Amino acid sequence: MSTTATSATTAATPPEAPQDEPQWVPLTVGAIAAVALVVAAAAVGVKSALLAGLGLALGLTLFHSRFGFTSAWRQLVSVGQTSGVRAHLLMLGAASILFAPILAGGVTFFGAEPEGNVSPIGLGLVVGAVLFGIGMQLGGACASGTLFAVGGGNTLLVVTLFFFVCGSVLGALHLPMWMSDAITLGSFSLAEDTGLGYFGALVVQLAVLGAIGFVATRWARRHNAPPAGRPPTSRGLWRVLRGSWSLWVGALLLAVLNAAVLLTRGSPWGITSAFVLWGSKALQALGVDVASWPYWQGERAASLAGPVLADSTSVLNFGIIVGALVASAASGAFVLAKRLPRKVVLAAMIGGLLMGYGARLAYGCNIGAYFSGIASFSLHGWAWGLLALAGTWIGLKLRPLFGLGVPKTTDSVC
């Protein structure tokens, strides 16, 4: 998964390749699937239908902007290219600005009290986020990247997704031993646990994000990193439907869409809790008594007992896959790989397992923990990002063992 943006270096930016013609068969399938998803979600309720629409919009945005977390951190750690990370900072700052009044005002579209993703800090976070960072680099994508790549026809990421689900279920099974008071310090909100309030915390957070952005810009200039590659794109107004879009456009749209998810369901965007549900339901169909697991007690029991489309995170995930299918087919970029090297498939399997297991231990992935966590003013989100970066460094050391490349300063693009 690659990210695109204007390079912060003096290196020449490669020209954009011409766009292929739309692929009408997958585009038709995607359009039918999009309508079917919204109709099926509407049978559950208006809220579910709105979430299906937001999922479709997320898929379109992720694919058109090629908004990457895995590639952005790989480029940062390997060659010092910070265009992707600076897009993250813009996204986090915009989302923080939108989240602050929502969380402070306590008002949502359907009357629920909005709750940010503020999670505990403990050993599970340390182990889980590092494992997730390693898994991203081996599996080829993060949680959001896996979904939109699957929608775009990336066969390898189907393998990653399957083992992502398997790792999530295993993590749910083991979660109780990672939640003991002896290894968990509890959660900490920069807004509620400091006396700053949401608007005071917003000022502090924006200042920190700005400082990181300044350092990131200087870092890229110092390393003279190769520019990030650009995918094919249409010109003029057609670029809206058959992009690629600039990273900053993707960053702002993702922030707006995450705030819309918060307003719609009362909690921010997340991904991996649905993977646990999917895997647990599959095991349940095979006769495994997953309902007796501690993970599925209390409020979660209703999700396991109900239909998949009653789970809001599942609806969002399905929307991302279908939205990316529509976007990729409209752009002529829907491609199914026919031959996959064994080592690369093995890396996808290991990476998916590590990401799934790590996400459960760390209370979320690059979306639920990092993006939505920081936007919710959770210290956990900041810690998750730093620890996942450490895992990225380890993952880059392991990639060559599986025949996977690592960007070099001598590359024309990274």
Secondary structure, DSSP 8 states (H G I E B T S, - for coil): -------SSSS------B-----HHHHHHHHHHHHHHHHHHHHH-HHHHHHHHHHHHHHHHHHHHT--SHHHHHHHHHH---HHHHHHHHHHHHHHHHHHHHHHHT--TTS--------EEEHHHHHHHHHHHHHHHHHSS-HHHHHHHHHTT-HHHHHHHHHHHHHHHHHHHHGGGG--TTTEEEE-BTTTSSS-HHHHHHHHHHHHHHHHHHHHHHHHHHHT--------B--TTHHHHS----HHHHHHHHHHHHHHHHHHHSS----HHHHHHHHHHHHHHTT--GGGSGGGSTTHHHHHHS-GGGSHHHHHHHHHHHHHHHHHHHTT-----S---HHHHHHHHHHHHHHHHHHHHTTS-IIIIIIHHHHTTBHHHHHHHHHHHHHHHHHHHHGGGGT-----TT-S--
